[in-house]
Every structure is written in structure tokens, then in C-alpha cells.
């Protein structure tokens, strides 16, 4: 009960302060207009010009600072996304590489994969774009299927969504080109 009274009193004080500031600005503005009306036109023009210059300068600084803070937040968000997605791509690359007999890459254990994918889904819930989330759901829906082209399409779509989410362009990338990076020429020709 006391907390609600304190909140109410705090809100009342803030409203009174805002009202006081607004009435002070109103009175000062009225005095300024009266003074400018009684002053000569050269003085009034100089005062209005100076006020406009100050107002534009302060506005530019405030807008610049707001833009810089937003850009800084977006960059920090992007770096976190890159970290999450880079680990995911590493796991998928490890799975593809383990299937290649010419590479000495250890196959990922099913329990390790399940644990990682659960953590990845938790991370994209907070950090991933809607397109990445939809592509992840599609990838999971085809992951157990026998059709390798369907699986490669889902992974390629997820890779493209990830690239877009971190600010990279997919312009000019054709079907399955991100997946074809991992394949030899013979396997690439089978995907056409």
C-alpha cells in the first residue's frame, strides 16, 4: 500500500515539475515575443536568426547522438548474431565435412548435435530475424528426410536468411550456391 502511495506522490511531483517548466517556458516565450515586438526590426531579426541558429545546432547534435546510439546498439546486436550464426555454420560444416572421406573431421555425436540445436533455437528466439526462424523450422522439418536435395534446399535457405540477417547481400546467388561451396564438381552436377 505504501509503495502505491509513493508511486502516486512521485508521479504527482513529476507532473507538477513538468507543469512548472511548461508555464515558465510559456511566460518566457510571451516576454520574448513582447520584447521582440517592441524592438527595432534589425534587432528582432538578429535575435530570431541567433535563436534559429542555436535551435538548429542543438537539434543537429541531439539527432546525431540519437543516431550514433542506435547505430552502436545495432552493431552490438549484429556482432552477437554473427557469433551465434558462425557457430551454427561451423556445426553444419562439421556434419558435411565428416561425410567426406578425404577430410579428417570427426563426426558430431547425436547427443552433442541435439544439445547444440536446442541452444541454437533458444538463441535465435531472441536474436534471429523472422526469416531465420522460419528457415530453421523448415530445416528441422526436412532434416530426417531421405531427399538430399530437399535438405540442401532447406540449409541453403537458412544460410541465405542468416546472411541477410547480418547485413550481407544475397544478390546474384543462384539456387543452392551456398551449399555447393561444400561439394565437389560431381556432387554439384547432381544438384542441377
N, C-alpha and C positions, 0 to 999 in steps of 0.2 A: 504494500500500500504506500509506504514511504517513497519507494522508487518511482511510482507513478506521479506522486506529488512533486518530486524533484524534477522529473522529466517535464511536467507541465510548467513548473516555475522556470526551468531552463528555456523552454520554448517561448514562454511569455517574455523573458528578458531579451532573447534574440529578436523577437518581433518588435519590442519597444526600441531596441537599438537600431534596427533597420528603419523603423518609422522615424526615429530621430535623425538619422543620417539623410533619409529622403526629404524630410522637412527642411533640414539645413541646406541641402542642395537646392531645394525649391526657393528658399529665401535668398541664398547667394545668387542663384540664377536670375531672380527677379531684380535684385540690386544691380547686377551686372547689366541687364537689359536697360534698366532705367539710366544707369551711368552712361552706357553707350549711346542712348538716345539723346542725352543732353550734351555729349561731347561732339567735337567737330568731326566732319566726315573722314578727314585724314587719320585722326587718332582712332576712330572707330574701325576703320579699315585695317590699320596696323594691328590693333588688338585682336580683331577677328582672324586676321591672317596668322598671327602668332599662335592663337588658340587652335586653329585648324592644323598648323604645323605640329604642335605638341600632340594633339589628338591623333593625327595620322602616325606620328613616330611611335607613340605608346601602343597604338593598335598594331602596328607592324611588329614591334618587339613581342607583344603578347601572342600574336598569331604565330610568329616564328618559334617561340618557345613551346607552344602547344604542338606545333608540327614536329618539332625535334623530339619531344617526349613521346609522341605517338610513334614516330619512326624508330625510336630506341626500343619501345615495347615490342613493336612488330619484329625487329631484328632479333631480340632475345627469344621471342616466340618461334621464329624461323630456325634459330640455332638449335632449340630443343627438338623441333620437328626433324631436322636433319640428323640429329643424334639417334632418335627413335627409328627413323626410316633406314638409316645406314646399317643399324644392327639387323633390321629385318632383311634387307637386301643381302647382308652377309650370311644369314641363316639360309635363305633361298639359294644363294650361290654355293654354299657348302653342300646343300642337298643335291644340286645339279652336278657339282664337281665330284661328289662321292660316287656318282653313277658312271663317271668316266674312268676307265681302267688306266689311262695314261697319267692320271693325277694321283698323287699320294694324299688324298684328302679323306679324313676319317668320316664315316657316315654318322649322321646325327642320330642319337638314340631316340626312340619314340617318346619316352617319358620326358626327356630334355626338350624335345620339339613341342610336346603338348604344354609343358610348363612355360616355354618361351611364348608360344602363340597366345596363351591365356594372358600373359603380362602385356604382350603387344596390343591385344584388343583393349585392355584396360587403359593403355597409354593413348591409343588413337581415339578412345572415347572422349578424352579431354583435349588432345592436341590435333587430331586429324580433321581434315575437311570432310564435308558430307560425301563428296565424291570418293574419297579414300575409304570411308566407312562402307559405302555401297559396294565398292570394288572388293573389299575384304570379305564381305558377306558372299559375294558371287564366287570369289576364290574358294572359300570354305565349302560352298555348295557343290563345286565340281572337283574338289580335292581327292575324293575317293573314287572318282570315275575312271574307267579304263581309257577313255578317249584322250590321248595325249595332246591333241590339237586344241581341244576344249580347255584343258588345263593350262596350256601355254597361252591361249587367248585370255584366260582369267588373270594369269600372272602378268601378262603384258599390260592389260587394262589397269591392274593395280599399280604397276610401275609407272604408267603414264599419269595416273592420278597423284601418285607420290611426287613425281617431277613437277607437276603443275602446282601442287600444294607448297612446294618450297621455292616456287617462283621461276622454274625453268620452263622453257617453251617446248612444246611437242610438235611444233610446226614442221612439216616435212617428213615426219616419221611415219612410215607406212605400217601396214599390218604386221605385227609380230617382230618388228625390227629390234626391239629391246631384248626379246628372248633369243633372237638369232645371234646376238653377241656371244652367247654361251655355246653355240653349236658349231660343229664342223660343216664343211660345204655339203657333204652328203645328207646330213640331217636337215640342213637348211632347205635343200631342194625338196625334201619330203613334205615340208610345211607349206609349200606353194599351192 
